[in-house]
Amino acid sequence: MNIGSIIGRRKFLKGAAIFGGLAAFLGIVRPARAEPKEPQRQPERSGRGYRLTEHVRKYYETARL
């Protein structure tokens, strides 16, 4: 092996390690930016609400322990 190729390889690996470590560090440390979202609209209420109908009563009877 040639000494020049060994030194060239070492410089390359050293640079790759430094650059990779720096890239990983910046990826972890950089704060995430979130854009504010518009608030979700609540669905209009029909005014009917909960009703205790016959089929609901039958379900409650069968679900008793």
C-alpha positions, 0 to 999 in steps of 0.5 A: 500500500502507498502511504499517500493512499492511507493518509488520503483515506484517513482524511476522508474518513475523518471528514465523513465522521465529522460531517456526519456527526455535525449533520446528526447534531443539527438534525436533533438540536434544530427546533421544529416549526409548526404552523398554527392551524385554524380551529376546527369548527364544532358541528351545528347541534340539531337540538334533538339530543339524547332520547330514551327510546324503546329500542334503547330501553330494550338494550339497557335491559339486556345489558344489565348484569 
